[in-house]
Amino acid sequence: MKEHILIMAVVILTSVSVLAQESFTVDAAVESALTNNRELAVARVRIEETRARLQQAGAWPNPEVELGGRSDSAFRDEGQRSFSVGVNQPFSVSGRIGAQKGVARVDIERAFAEVSNMERRVVGEVRRSFTEYLAVEQQIGLQKFLIGLNEELLKATKMALERGQVSQKDVNAIQIALQQARQRQNVLETQRRSRLLELKRLMGQPAEQEFVTTDELQFHGLADMSAFTLENALPRRPDFVEAQLDVTAARSEQRLVKAERFEDWRIGAAYENERSVVDGAPPQPTDQFVGLKLSVPLPLFDRKQGRIRETMALEDRAQKTVDALKLQIVQELADAQQRVKSLAPLLESYSLEILKRAEDNVKLVENGYRQGQASIVEVIQSRQQFAELKSSYIDTLKEYQLAVIDMELAAGIFPSQSKEVKKP
């Protein structure tokens, strides 16, 4: 009975451990990053900030209430007094409020573009980190394969040594090769943990969260390159859109500054009640007055000359930034496309048949060694040849995948959540 309880406890604990692990594909990792990344969450708040500024930009100035009164009670105290109340309302005659709304609307579009560009960068970092993680996993798998071969051969060689069929030198050579593979695996395990922590940070996952994946690096050639042209890339690149919006924002600022040259007019209505006293005359009736007034500021000295020049310079700088970014995008596309086109033929030369042949050659040389037809040096050389070939294939596949990622990001092809947010 106790044994059954113990077995059930082990099964339950194992199930809980498996459930605690989350299995991620690269697409799931990207989706997790877009949803949970802390930096993206901070950036998205800016959209609400700009919407609030648009709401504020449409508000009219508050009216002003004026109260006044006077009396001669501190002097002759004859009963003379007056009281007045008035209301003044500032209003724009230059289109200032409309210009403020225009600036605020451009700020909202810039905020969306800024968040979208941050998403592009985060997606790129996740996909690159995931690719490097998968490459390290495959390198670790290669070392485990070599360790298994060396351990099997070491066991057989030690038995042969006891029978006097091989020398201690052969055993030492295999032990050295085994130790090298184990050390290489330890280094790769350290790199794997580093890549894993970086992925968890980007995905917004806790550091203690277990992470497993069934993905592996595979070569898929790109048949259609029409999506990676400059004409298609520019409207999809959020940083380029943001740079263009900077030009629009500078022009909107110019319109606002020019409108602010003419300050708000003030129109008012007032009521006044006045009582006068005349020496030697009977009490005078109370006088009442109703009046209107208009206040018009004159732009004689401050005509926003400096601010207008500043916004013109800002527009010029923003336009030059657009030109510089366009050249940068051209270079990014050209570099990524060149890498993809150069690495694809290399990967095609690493056909699975050649890799399989190299692995079979390792086993053939080992069998020849056991039969006394090959030396231990040939065994180690065949294994090193296979390991270098397979490791080189993994590295080339990783570089190719990174080049594809860079090319897609340069062309503005990436998943985004901010594009789905309803704009004003």
Secondary structure as the mmCIF struct_conf table of DSSP 4:
data_model
#
loop_
_struct_conf.conf_type_id
_struct_conf.id
_struct_conf.beg_label_comp_id
_struct_conf.beg_label_asym_id
_struct_conf.beg_label_seq_id
_struct_conf.end_label_comp_id
_struct_conf.end_label_asym_id
_struct_conf.end_label_seq_id
HELX_RH_AL_P HELX_RH_AL_P1 LYS A 2 ALA A 20
STRN STRN1 GLN A 21 SER A 23
HELX_RH_AL_P HELX_RH_AL_P2 VAL A 26 ASN A 36
HELX_RH_AL_P HELX_RH_AL_P3 ARG A 38 ALA A 57
TURN_TY1_P TURN_TY1_P1 GLY A 58 GLY A 58
HELX_LH_PP_P HELX_LH_PP_P1 ALA A 59 PRO A 63
STRN STRN2 GLU A 64 SER A 71
BEND BEND1 ASP A 72 ASP A 72
TURN_TY1_P TURN_TY1_P2 SER A 73 ARG A 76
BEND BEND2 GLU A 78 GLY A 79
STRN STRN3 ARG A 81 PHE A 91
BEND BEND3 VAL A 93 SER A 94
HELX_RH_AL_P HELX_RH_AL_P4 ARG A 96 GLU A 162
TURN_TY1_P TURN_TY1_P3 ARG A 163 GLY A 164
BEND BEND4 GLN A 165 VAL A 166
HELX_RH_AL_P HELX_RH_AL_P5 GLN A 168 MET A 203
TURN_TY1_P TURN_TY1_P4 GLY A 204 GLY A 204
TURN_TY1_P TURN_TY1_P5 ALA A 207 GLU A 208
STRN STRN4 GLU A 210 VAL A 212
HELX_RH_3T_P HELX_RH_3T_P1 SER A 226 PHE A 228
BEND BEND5 THR A 229 THR A 229
HELX_RH_AL_P HELX_RH_AL_P6 LEU A 230 ARG A 236
HELX_RH_AL_P HELX_RH_AL_P7 PRO A 238 GLU A 260
TURN_TY1_P TURN_TY1_P6 ARG A 261 ARG A 261
BEND BEND6 PHE A 262 PHE A 262
HELX_LH_PP_P HELX_LH_PP_P2 GLU A 263 ASP A 264
STRN STRN5 TRP A 265 ARG A 275
TURN_TY1_P TURN_TY1_P7 ASP A 279 GLY A 280
BEND BEND7 ALA A 281 ALA A 281
HELX_LH_PP_P HELX_LH_PP_P3 PRO A 282 THR A 286
STRN STRN6 ASP A 287 SER A 295
BEND BEND8 LEU A 300 PHE A 301
HELX_RH_AL_P HELX_RH_AL_P8 GLN A 305 SER A 349
BEND BEND9 TYR A 350 TYR A 350
HELX_RH_AL_P HELX_RH_AL_P9 LEU A 352 ARG A 370
TURN_TY1_P TURN_TY1_P8 GLN A 371 GLY A 372
BEND BEND10 GLN A 373 ALA A 374
HELX_RH_AL_P HELX_RH_AL_P10 ILE A 376 ALA A 410
TURN_TY1_P TURN_TY1_P9 ALA A 411 GLY A 412
BEND BEND11 GLN A 417 GLN A 417
HELX_RH_3T_P HELX_RH_3T_P2 SER A 418 GLU A 420
BEND BEND12 VAL A 421 VAL A 421
HELX_LH_PP_P HELX_LH_PP_P4 LYS A 422 LYS A 423
#
